[in-house]
Amino acid sequence: QVQLVESGGGLVQPGGSLRLSCVVSGLLLAPVPVGWFRQAPGKGREAVSCVNNGDYDTYYTNSVKGRFTIARDNPHNIFYLQMNDLKPEDTGVYYCATVELLRDTDTMQPRTCYGIDYWGKGTPVTVSS
């Protein structure tokens, strides 16, 4: 049985940092692209960041570039999202998932990603003073 379990969410002041973790069980992480998504109150779920297997190419949504970093620890079957300089608009429930990355046909760089097959249940992040 495949499970993805998030942790690390919480309440933080603007400008603060959090590190989200996603522990993967029942599935070997190394061959699988993975990522993070979030859903703000009253809004749809959006892709925040994804990382490919193999080449470790990454995708970040524009609003988090320079502030968030995705990383994977294949030997321990865990991946992370380091979130710095958090803003109130980062508030939401954060989900980890196995993903597929879509690439720009000219640059071949990831231009977005979407979740497939397996999702965690989410961890809430609230950025507020």
C-alpha positions in Angstrom: 0.0 0.0 0.0 1.5 3.3 -1.1 1.3 6.2 1.4 2.5 9.7 1.3 2.5 11.5 4.6 3.2 15.2 4.9 4.5 17.0 8.0 6.0 20.4 9.0 3.1 22.7 8.5 2.0 25.2 11.0 1.5 28.9 11.9 4.3 31.3 11.0 4.7 35.0 10.8 5.3 36.8 7.5 9.0 36.5 6.7 9.3 33.2 8.5 10.3 29.8 7.3 9.0 26.3 7.3 10.2 23.0 6.0 7.6 20.5 4.8 8.5 16.8 4.6 6.8 14.0 2.6 7.6 10.5 3.7 6.9 7.9 1.0 6.2 4.3 1.9 5.2 1.3 -0.3 6.9 2.9 -3.3 10.5 3.4 -4.2 11.1 7.2 -4.5 14.1 7.2 -6.8 12.4 6.5 -10.1 9.4 8.8 -9.5 8.9 12.5 -10.2 7.3 14.2 -7.1 6.0 17.5 -6.1 4.1 19.8 -3.9 0.7 21.4 -4.4 -1.3 23.8 -2.3 -4.9 24.9 -2.0 -5.7 28.2 -0.5 -9.1 28.8 1.2 -11.8 29.2 -1.5 -9.4 28.4 -4.3 -8.4 25.5 -6.5 -5.3 23.4 -6.0 -2.2 24.6 -7.7 1.2 23.2 -8.4 3.9 24.8 -6.2 7.0 22.9 -7.1 8.0 19.6 -8.6 11.3 17.7 -9.1 12.0 15.1 -11.7 13.8 11.8 -11.1 17.1 11.2 -12.7 18.0 14.7 -13.9 16.4 16.4 -10.9 15.0 19.2 -13.1 12.7 21.4 -11.1 9.6 23.5 -11.6 8.4 26.4 -9.4 5.4 28.4 -9.8 6.3 32.1 -10.3 5.1 33.3 -7.0 7.5 31.1 -5.0 10.7 31.4 -7.2 13.6 32.4 -5.1 11.8 31.6 -1.8 11.0 27.9 -2.0 13.3 25.0 -2.6 12.3 21.4 -3.4 14.7 18.6 -2.5 14.6 14.8 -2.5 16.4 12.3 -0.4 16.0 9.1 -2.4 17.8 6.8 0.0 15.4 7.7 2.8 12.3 7.9 0.6 11.6 11.5 1.7 11.3 14.7 -0.2 11.0 18.2 1.2 9.9 21.8 0.5 11.9 24.5 2.2 9.8 27.6 2.4 11.5 30.9 3.2 10.3 34.5 3.4 6.7 33.3 3.7 3.9 35.6 2.8 0.2 35.6 3.8 -0.7 34.5 0.3 1.3 31.3 0.9 -1.4 30.2 3.3 -3.2 27.0 2.4 -3.1 23.2 2.7 0.0 21.7 1.2 -0.1 18.3 -0.4 2.7 16.1 -1.7 2.1 13.8 -4.7 3.7 11.7 -7.4 3.7 13.8 -10.5 4.3 14.2 -14.2 6.2 17.2 -15.4 5.3 18.9 -18.7 8.2 20.5 -20.6 8.5 23.5 -22.8 9.1 22.2 -26.3 11.8 24.8 -27.1 13.9 24.8 -23.9 12.9 21.4 -22.6 12.6 22.8 -19.2 9.7 21.9 -17.0 6.9 24.4 -17.4 4.4 22.8 -15.1 3.5 19.6 -13.4 0.4 17.8 -12.2 -0.3 15.1 -9.7 -0.9 11.5 -10.7 -1.6 8.3 -8.8 -0.7 9.1 -5.2 -1.4 12.0 -2.9 -0.9 12.8 0.7 -3.7 14.1 2.9 -2.2 17.5 3.3 -0.6 19.7 6.0 -1.9 23.2 6.7 0.3 26.3 6.5 -0.9 29.6 7.9 1.1 32.7 7.4 -0.2 35.5 9.6 0.9 38.1 12.1 
